[in-house]
Amino acid sequence: MLITALELYQVAMPLRSPWRTAHGDEATVETVLVRIESGEHVAWAESCPGAMPCYSPEWAGGAFAALQRWLAPALVGQSIDSGADLQRRLAHFTGNYFAKAALDNAWWVLAAARQGLPLHRLLGGDRDRVEAGADIGVLDSVGELIEQIGAALAAGFSRIKLKIRPGWDADVLRMVRQAHPAARIHVDCNAGYTFDDLPLFARLDDFGLEMIEQPLMAGDLIDHARLQAQIRTPICLDESITSAEVCRVALDLGSCRVVNIKPGRVGGLTEALAIHEVCRQAGVVAWVGGMLESAIGARIALALATLPGCTYPADVFPSSRFYEQDLASPALELADGSGTGRQIATLAAPGIGTEPDPQRLQSWCVNHARLEAK
C-alpha cells in the first residue's frame, strides 16, 4: 500500500467540565490526528497523549513535532505492506509510542477501508458491540461522587471506574461502599502511589474491588509484583505495559492479573494486537482503555475491544460524556436494545466510518502540516 500523503493535526478539544486524576486537572484534551492517503483512498486516525507529559513522557505538541520532522517523512512515499512492516521502518526511533500510534492506527484504518471492511473485522473482532463502563474522576465532594455512581448504575452501566489519588482514596471508598455495597467497582491510581503505601492497599482489599489499576510508578514491574503478592485485589497494569514483551515479563513476574490495552500507549494497533495475544495465551483478562479521544480515536479503541480476549467492559464512552460537541462525526452513542450493561455499537462502514467535522477541526487546530510523496 503506497502512502502518497500524510496530513497531521494537533487539536485542543474543550471538555464539558475539568477531568481530575492523580496527574492533575484538565479543561481541554490535546490530541493528534492523521489523515492518510493512498491514491484515491483516504482514512483518519488519532493518538491522544494529552496536553502535558504527565500520563507518559509524551505530549501532543511533542508528538506532532516528532511526526512532522521524523516519523511521517520515513513513511510518506513508501509502500507499506503490513503493520509490522510499518513498525520496522520506525523501529530506529526510540520510544515515541503515541506518535508512532498515530501512523500505525492510520495504516490499519486505511487498510480496512481499502478492503471494504469495518476495522473491527480486519482486526479479528468477534462481535459488533462492546460493553462500556462508566468512569468518574475526582470530584468536589463524596456526596457528589455517590450521586454520580448511583446515576451510572441507574443508567444500566455494569461497572464503575473511580479515579483515586492521595487524600481521595480509602475513606472515600468506605463511604462509597456504604452507599453502593453491591456495585461492581474498580479504582485507577494513575501511578500516584509508592510501595510505602502498602497499608493503604491492604485497606482497599476490604472494599471488594474488581481491580486496582496502575497503583505504582509508570514503567515499574518489580514493586508491582511485590505489592500483588501481598494483597488480594488484582492489580491491573496500564502505564507500565508498553509492548507485548513487557507484558510477557510482567505476567511472568506476577506484577499484575489484569492488563489494560491502549493503542496509543503501545505504539498502535499492531502492538496492541500482540499484547492481546500474550494475554489470551496466558488466560489473563485484558480490556481496552481510553485517553478521552474524539470519536475517531474512540472508534479505533472500540474496534480493538471487540477482540475475543477483551472480556472486561471498555473505557469507550458516548461522546456526550466528556464533550458538548465531539470533534468528529458521527459521535459515539449508547446502543439501543438489550444486552449486558450499556453497549456501544461499531459501524458497518469500511474503516471506522468517522472523520472530523471541518469547522471544529479548523477552530480547534493548534498545528497543521502536510507531507506528500515526491
C-alpha positions, 0 to 999 in steps of 0.5 A, a space after each residue: 500500500 503506497 502512502 502518497 500523503 500524510 496530513 497531521 493535526 494537533 487539536 485542543 478539544 474543550 471538555 464539558 467540565 475539568 477531568 481530575 486524576 492523580 496527574 492533575 486537572 484538565 479543561 481541554 484534551 490535546 490530541 493528534 490526528 492523521 489523515 492518510 492517503 493512498 491514491 484515491 483512498 483516504 482514512 483518519 486516525 488519532 493518538 491522544 497523549 494529552 496536553 502535558 507529559 504527565 500520563 507518559 513522557 509524551 505530549 501532543 505538541 511533542 508528538 506532532 513535532 516528532 511526526 512532522 520532522 521524523 516519523 511521517 517523512 520515513 513513511 510518506 512515499 513508501 509502500 507499506 505492506 503490513 503493520 509490522 512492516 510499518 513498525 520496522 521502518 520506525 523501529 530506529 526511533 526510540 520510544 515515541 509510542 503515541 506518535 508512532 500510534 498515530 501512523 500505525 492506527 492510520 495504516 490499519 484504518 486505511 487498510 480496512 477501508 481499502 478492503 471494504 471492511 469495518 476495522 473491527 473485522 480486519 482486526 479479528 473482532 468477534 462481535 459488533 458491540 462492546 460493553 462500556 463502563 462508566 468512569 468518574 474522576 475526582 470530584 468536589 465532594 463524596 456526596 457528589 461522587 455517590 450521586 454520580 455512581 448511583 446515576 451510572 448504575 441507574 443508567 444500566 452501566 455494569 461497572 464503575 471506574 473511580 479515579 483515586 489519588 492521595 487524600 481521595 482514596 480509602 475513606 472515600 471508598 468506605 463511604 462509597 461502599 456504604 452507599 453502593 455495597 453491591 456495585 461492581 467497582 474498580 479504582 485507577 491510581 494513575 501511578 500516584 502511589 509508592 510501595 510505602 503505601 502498602 497499608 493503604 492497599 491492604 485497606 482497599 482489599 476490604 472494599 471488594 474491588 474488581 481491580 486496582 489499576 496502575 497503583 505504582 510508578 509508570 514503567 515499574 514491574 518489580 514493586 508491582 509484583 511485590 505489592 500483588 503478592 501481598 494483597 488480594 485485589 488484582 492489580 491491573 497494569 496500564 502505564 507500565 505495559 508498553 509492548 507485548 514483551 513487557 507484558 510477557 515479563 510482567 505476567 511472568 513476574 506476577 506484577 499484575 492479573 489484569 492488563 489494560 490495552 491502549 493503542 496509543 500507549 503501545 505504539 498502535 494497533 499492531 502492538 496492541 494486537 500482540 499484547 492481546 495475544 500474550 494475554 489470551 495465551 496466558 488466560 489473563 483478562 485484558 480490556 481496552 482503555 481510553 485517553 478521552 479521544 474524539 470519536 475517531 480515536 474512540 472508534 479505533 479503541 472500540 474496534 480493538 475491544 471487540 477482540 475475543 480476549 477483551 472480556 472486561 467492559 471498555 473505557 469507550 464512552 458516548 461522546 456526550 460524556 466528556 464533550 458538548 460537541 465531539 470533534 468528529 462525526 458521527 459521535 459515539 452513542 449508547 446502543 439501543 436494545 438489550 444486552 449486558 450493561 450499556 453497549 456501544 455499537 461499531 459501524 458497518 462502514 469500511 474503516 471506522 466510518 468517522 472523520 472530523 467535522 471541518 469547522 471544529 477541526 479548523 477552530 480547534 487546530 493548534 498545528 497543521 502540516 502536510 507531507 506528500 510523496 515526491 
